[in-house]
Amino acid sequence: MRLVVGVDVGNTTTEACLARVGPEGAVTYLGTALMRTTGVKGTPENADGAVAAVRAVLARVGPLTDRLHAVLLNEATPVISGLAMETITETIITESTMIGHNPATPGGEGLGVGVTVPIGELLGDRRGAEGSLIVIVPHGWDFDDVAATLNAAVRDGVDVVAAVLAGDDAVLVTNRLEKPIPVVDEVAAVEKVPMGMLAAVEVAPPGRTIRTLSNSYGLATVFALDPAQTRQVSPVARALTGNRSAVVIRTPTGDVTDRLIPAGVLELRGAGKTLRVEVDAGADEIMATLARAQPLDDVHGEPGTHVGGMLAQVRDTMTDVTGQPASEIAIRDVLAVDTIVPAEVRGGLAGEVALEHAVALAAMVSTDRSRMQAVADRVAAQLGSSAGVGGVEGAMAVRGALTTPGVDRPVAVIDLGGGSTDAALLTAAGETTAVHVAGAGELVTKLIASELALDDREIAESVKRHPLAKVESFYHLRHEDGTVEFVDEPLPPHVFARVVVMAPGGLVPVPTRHSLDAVRRVRREAKRRVFCVNAVRALRQVAPQGNLRALDFVVLLGGSALDFEIPDMIADALAPHGIVCGTGNIHGSEGPRNAVASGLVDAYAEEST
């Protein structure tokens, strides 16, 4: 009897399966373990995580009389994903300023256009002044004093049309005004507002958004812009879309300069030909071109463009972690997904952003077998046993999937990992075909973070993994499926009226202005565009003649197969082809985890007979 451990090094986790292999190849599974992957997948740094996983499973099983005979590692392929913008425009406002502000409770409503003036200069020399004025109120002013000063100025004939406050007293001020005007408050950078400049303040009625300052032609009307100037300030209008209030201030020159970095051209080399596709053409065109270049040998981006820089960064990163020259690193697959990302509008006072169309690219970089052998050598040195590369992930995963109750050959598996989606087919004759395609859980997280403008990756990961709800009062919340839940104890104040994630550790507020339905739609679309698209295209590559109807059983494996909605989404996508699809249950107890590690043990047992 030989004691062996199969180790699956993934992008995020490293799994181990301990078993005894008899002289006739009989396998007795003893236990499993799961640890975090150390280093970039497919690099020597993986050894520490692999050793930790082996030691964890040995400790879990308990004292063993026999010595560890062999450790079997998967042949791992690292995947690095990045975002390539379809349109990258950095708008620098050099002689004009805007405040894309959206406080919770602005005062009044309507549009006021006038010249900015500090409240301290409103009286005295300003009595009877001609022209409309927008009053700027710095920190330290009491709301009663502000209202009294504005009322006095109006009674003296000053045309006050709007006010901008540093404090949060807009409602208190407007309730005391004799002449209703729009008032924007909570402007922390109010001291940066230039004085004596033409400005516009707009506040929408409750439940609505501004209409004039978020419209390019509205800005042109307010500031008398010509067509060329209107084109230049269009990012300002887009940045203010969806706000309830806004301030735009323009100097006499109003110079705006644009710096455009082209998205670039992807060059796909494969099937004895080289094909080129503009990133601006969008994800569908990129993927259609990719299909014509299969099997793919390498991908390059046009130098001096954003996609060229992104792919060069992928190669540089792999050079740093593997030691291979960049010229020897080939990109074997890409996944393109249309998305929207916020681009900062430079020159604003409140961090304004404009939404730009983008193409997200996941690039899969192949590494040579010697890199995983280096991991095996380190593992052998630390554990004092033999260690080697046992097989390719996909081929091993399909072997492990056969331990799922109700599954028989021929069977296909989809391994939903963090960086790649792998598919494999095991025929009735025992022949195995496996493929790796770029893009999985990490790309979904990036899409969610970019489209919702979330700076915190952990929150984006929570949005991906768990259902959502909207806290509607301190004692009830509405789940994303429409059901209402009442609670006995009051909910924490920081989640009141917020979209929250129903995480196992409690409610996690999502820092976004998007509605519950919008956040749910972004999450589901990100999963569909990555996992459903990848599942279908990977299965087509392993199915006989590319015909999905030739497949009987498809088993979903990997960490993402534990997701609360991804398996159902993939099953729905495959249902029209008559495929039995579901989440795997390795050994009838492990769920979709540990398939590759178990397959490594099974392959070892078969070879040893």
Disulfide bonds with the S-S distance in Angstrom:
none
